[in-house]
Amino acid sequence: MTYEEILEKVRNEVKGKDVSMIHEHLAYQFNIHGEGEGAFYIEVKDGQLYVEPYEYYDRDACFICDAKRLFELMSGKLDPVKAYTAGTLKVKGDLTKALKLKEFI
């Protein structure tokens, strides 16, 4: 899977997700390693959800994993806390805000 395919799949996964109940700004960067390596971010801002193919330097948290773990996380098959404690998902930044990702993925 290429980086572009990963990004498109993520966009399709979050398309139409209701984030209107989130009243704070959240920004998460995802650094994908291995196949399809690259970085992108997911941002919740003003009741809208954005997925963009850039690094986000003023992010709340950065998730580091491979594409397989990313899609397991996005589909709900992977519990982020278990993955973090097992070391298959690395998280840098504000862990409290990182956990809020579960509210809309």
N, C-alpha and C positions, 0 to 999 in steps of 0.2 A: 504494500500500500504506500502510495506517495504522500508527501506532506499535504499537497493540495487535496487529495482524496480524504485524508484525515480531517482536515479543516472543514470540508464540505459535509462530511458525515456528522461532525460535531454541530455544525449549524443546523442540520436537519433534525438532530436529536433535541435541540433546545428550542427549535422553531415553535412558536405558539405557546411556550411556557408562560404561565401567569406569574409575573413578578410584581404585580401592583401592590401586594401586601408588604413588600420590602421597601421601607421608607428611608433607607440609608444607602449611601454609595458603597458598592462593593466591587473590587477589581481583583481578578485572579489570573495569574500567568501560568501557563502550562508549558513546561519544557519536556518535549518528547525526545527520547533517545532511542537508538536502534533504527529499525525500518521507519521511514517517513520522518526522520529527525527534523525538528524545528521548534519554534516557539509561537504561541498565540495567546490571546487573552480573552477572558469572558468578563464583561462589565455589566453591572446593574446600576442604572442611573436614571433618575426621574421616571421610575416605573417601566423602563424599557430594558431589554436584554440585548447586548451586543456581543458578537464574536468577531474578532479582528486578527489578522495575521501579523501581528507585531509584538514586540516585547513591550511590557508596560512597567515602567520604572517606578511609578508611584503606586505600586500594587499593595494589596493587603496581605496576600499570601502567594507563594509560588509552589506549584505541584510539579514534581519531577517523577516521571515514570515512562514506561514504554506504551506503545499504542494499544496493546492488548489490555493492559491495566486501565488505561484511560476509558476504553469502551465498557469494560466491566463496571467501572465507577459510574459512568454516565447512565448505564442501564439499571443500576441498583443491585447488580449481582455481586458487587464488591463493597463491603463495608469499609469506608475510609479510615475509621479508627483502627480496625483490625489490620488493614493493609499498612498503615503507618507504624503500628507497633511491631509488625512482622518484618518491616523494612522493605516491602515491595512498592511502597509509595512514600516518597520523601516530601516533606512540607517545610518550607521556610517562610517565616513571617508570623503573623498573628494567628495562632491556632484557633482562637475563639471565632474569629471571622472566617477562617478556613472551614470550620464546621457548618457554617451557614450555607455553604454550597449545597448541602443536602436538602435545603428547603425548595430548591427549584430544579434540581437535575433528577 
